[in-house]
Amino acid sequence: IRTPDSPFSPPKKSKRKRAASGGNENTPSGSSRPMIPLAKRARPATALPKPSNGNRAPTRSDEEKMDNILVAIKAQNWTFSSFLFRVFCRQDKNGKPVKRSTTHSQMVSKFLGGHTTDSVSDIITEWMASPDGRIAANSPNRELLYSTTVPYTQIKPVRA
């Protein structure tokens, strides 16, 4: 038998009053300041495919996925390098720890811990084999990669 004080009774439903925001559900309860609207989303160069029968969205190619991610980075006014830096950054400019979401922390931890399909060494191998950013044979920067006198933090090219 259920009684009002029984732990098996369904919880009482309470009605919350809307904040003094004119009933605007986008204003946080108890707050007089309105929510800041989200930035307008940038559109990828290729349109996202529509589900064929409504049951399951068709799979996107790696190229489409990459394009969507790069468009999202650009929409935040970040460069590719600033995105990568922020993924792994531990402290802000003031030396305070960077706050990460649970998802962010878990993904970085798995990647750096070697628990992902593509490892750090796989990525470095791709960098070293890539023709992108190749330094000219007569460039003074060509020998920097093997320098013992120039700190690595001052070397900009990935490879010679």
C-alpha positions as CSV (number, residue, x, y, z in Angstrom):
1,I,0.0,0.0,0.0
2,R,1.4,3.4,-1.0
3,T,1.1,6.2,1.4
4,P,2.1,9.9,0.8
5,D,5.2,9.4,2.9
6,S,6.2,6.0,1.4
7,P,9.5,5.8,-0.4
8,F,7.6,4.0,-3.2
9,S,5.2,6.9,-3.8
10,P,5.7,8.7,-7.1
11,P,7.5,12.1,-6.6
12,K,5.3,15.1,-6.2
13,K,5.1,17.3,-9.3
14,S,6.0,20.9,-8.7
15,K,5.3,23.8,-10.9
16,R,8.2,26.2,-11.4
17,K,7.4,29.8,-11.9
18,R,9.1,31.4,-14.8
19,A,11.6,34.1,-14.0
20,A,10.6,37.7,-14.4
21,S,11.6,37.5,-18.0
22,G,8.2,37.7,-19.5
23,G,7.9,34.0,-19.6
24,N,10.8,33.6,-21.9
25,E,12.0,30.0,-21.5
26,N,15.4,30.9,-22.9
27,T,16.2,33.1,-19.8
28,P,17.7,31.2,-16.9
29,S,15.4,30.8,-13.9
30,G,16.1,33.5,-11.4
31,S,18.3,35.5,-13.8
32,S,17.5,38.9,-15.1
33,R,19.9,38.7,-18.0
34,P,18.9,37.1,-21.3
35,M,20.7,34.1,-22.7
36,I,23.3,35.0,-25.4
37,P,22.2,33.6,-28.7
38,L,24.4,30.9,-30.2
39,A,26.6,32.0,-33.1
40,K,25.2,31.3,-36.6
41,R,26.6,28.0,-37.7
42,A,28.8,28.0,-40.7
43,R,27.7,25.7,-43.5
44,P,30.1,23.0,-44.9
45,A,31.0,23.2,-48.6
46,T,29.0,20.0,-49.2
47,A,25.5,19.6,-48.0
48,L,24.9,17.0,-45.4
49,P,23.2,14.0,-46.9
50,K,19.5,13.4,-46.1
51,P,18.3,10.1,-44.6
52,S,16.9,7.9,-47.4
53,N,14.0,6.3,-45.6
54,G,14.1,8.1,-42.2
55,N,15.5,5.0,-40.4
56,R,19.2,5.7,-40.6
57,A,21.3,8.6,-41.9
58,P,23.6,7.5,-44.7
59,T,27.3,7.3,-43.8
60,R,29.4,10.3,-44.7
61,S,32.8,9.9,-46.4
62,D,36.0,10.8,-44.5
63,E,36.3,13.8,-46.7
64,E,32.8,15.0,-45.8
65,K,33.5,14.4,-42.1
66,M,36.8,16.3,-42.3
67,D,35.1,19.2,-44.2
68,N,32.4,19.5,-41.5
69,I,35.0,19.5,-38.7
70,L,37.2,22.1,-40.5
71,V,34.1,24.3,-41.1
72,A,33.3,24.1,-37.4
73,I,36.9,25.1,-36.4
74,K,36.6,28.1,-38.9
75,A,33.2,29.1,-37.4
76,Q,34.9,29.5,-34.0
77,N,37.5,31.9,-35.6
78,W,40.3,29.4,-34.9
79,T,43.0,28.3,-37.2
80,F,43.8,24.6,-37.5
81,S,47.0,25.1,-35.4
82,S,45.1,27.0,-32.6
83,F,42.5,24.2,-32.5
84,L,45.2,21.5,-32.1
85,F,46.9,23.7,-29.5
86,R,43.7,24.1,-27.5
87,V,43.0,20.4,-27.6
88,F,46.2,19.7,-25.7
89,C,46.7,22.9,-23.8
90,R,46.9,22.5,-20.0
91,Q,47.1,26.1,-18.8
92,D,45.7,29.4,-20.0
93,K,47.8,32.5,-20.6
94,N,47.6,33.3,-16.9
95,G,49.0,29.9,-15.8
96,K,45.6,28.7,-14.6
97,P,44.5,25.2,-15.5
98,V,42.2,25.0,-18.5
99,K,38.8,23.6,-17.8
100,R,37.9,20.7,-20.0
101,S,34.7,18.9,-20.5
102,T,34.5,15.2,-19.6
103,T,34.5,14.3,-23.3
104,H,37.5,16.5,-24.0
105,S,39.5,15.0,-21.1
106,Q,38.6,11.4,-22.0
107,M,39.5,11.8,-25.6
108,V,42.9,13.4,-24.9
109,S,43.6,10.9,-22.2
110,K,42.9,7.9,-24.5
111,F,44.9,9.4,-27.3
112,L,48.0,10.2,-25.3
113,G,47.7,7.0,-23.4
114,G,47.9,5.0,-26.6
115,H,44.3,3.6,-26.4
116,T,43.2,4.7,-29.8
117,T,43.4,3.2,-33.3
118,D,45.6,6.1,-34.6
119,S,48.5,6.7,-32.2
120,V,50.8,9.7,-31.7
121,S,53.5,7.9,-33.6
122,D,51.1,7.2,-36.5
123,I,50.4,10.9,-36.8
124,I,54.1,11.8,-36.6
125,T,54.8,9.3,-39.3
126,E,52.2,11.0,-41.5
127,W,53.7,14.4,-40.8
128,M,57.2,13.2,-41.8
129,A,56.0,11.6,-45.0
130,S,53.7,14.4,-46.1
131,P,54.8,16.7,-48.9
132,D,52.9,19.6,-47.2
133,G,55.2,22.1,-45.7
134,R,58.4,20.6,-47.2
135,I,61.4,22.8,-46.9
136,A,63.4,23.8,-50.0
137,A,66.8,22.1,-50.3
138,N,68.6,25.4,-50.2
139,S,66.7,26.8,-47.1
140,P,68.6,27.6,-43.9
141,N,65.7,26.0,-42.0
142,R,66.5,22.6,-43.5
143,E,68.9,21.6,-40.8
144,L,67.0,22.9,-37.9
145,L,65.2,19.7,-37.3
146,Y,68.5,18.1,-36.3
147,S,69.9,21.1,-34.4
148,T,71.4,20.7,-31.0
149,T,71.7,24.5,-30.4
150,V,68.3,25.8,-31.5
151,P,65.5,25.0,-28.9
152,Y,62.7,23.0,-30.5
153,T,60.2,25.6,-29.5
154,Q,61.8,28.0,-32.0
155,I,61.7,25.6,-34.9
156,K,58.5,26.1,-37.0
157,P,58.7,23.6,-39.8
158,V,57.7,20.0,-39.0
159,R,60.4,18.4,-41.1
160,A,63.3,18.9,-43.5
